Amino acid sequence: MEFSAERTATDSFMKNNKPKPVNEVRLGHIKAAVWKNETEAGVRYNVTFSRIYRDGEEWKSTDSFGRDDLLVLAKVADKTHSWIFSRSQEDQGSPPSPNNDE
């Protein structure tokens, strides 16, 4: 039992101290989380997509999308791409492009 108590404390610590995304884009129930990664080659951004849904009184998320989610997912991906592109230019010290749709 002592092991499970330690594990619970560790799990709680990890849950409360998880890295946070640097940006989130959400339309309806579809969400993109943008993660910043410092590498030897410079900053890189990765994205995770999720769909939130309600199961009774509890909110949950999944990385599975249905047919009706796909166009919204594409819009979220497009907005996320624009944000990353703009941020990447800032990271490199370049001014944003005048054709930026954001």
VENDA-V104198 format. One record per helix or strand of 3 or more residues. SS is the DSSP state (H for helix, E for strand). FROM is the first residue (numbers start at 0). TO is the last residue. If there is no record, write none. Layout:
ss=SS from=FROM to=TO
ss=SS from=FROM to=TO
//
This chain:
ss=H from=1 to=15
ss=E from=22 to=26
ss=E from=29 to=38
ss=E from=41 to=54
ss=E from=57 to=61
ss=H from=66 to=90
//
